[in-house]
Amino acid sequence: MKTPFNALLEASLLRDAAEP
């Protein structure tokens, strides 16, 4: 089950991967 914390972590990882 996805928790709000997991969602934040995933968004952070995606943002870090998208930016050089």
Number of C-alpha atoms within 10 A of each C-alpha: 4 6 8 9 9 11 11 11 12 12 12 12 11 11 11 10 9 8 6 5
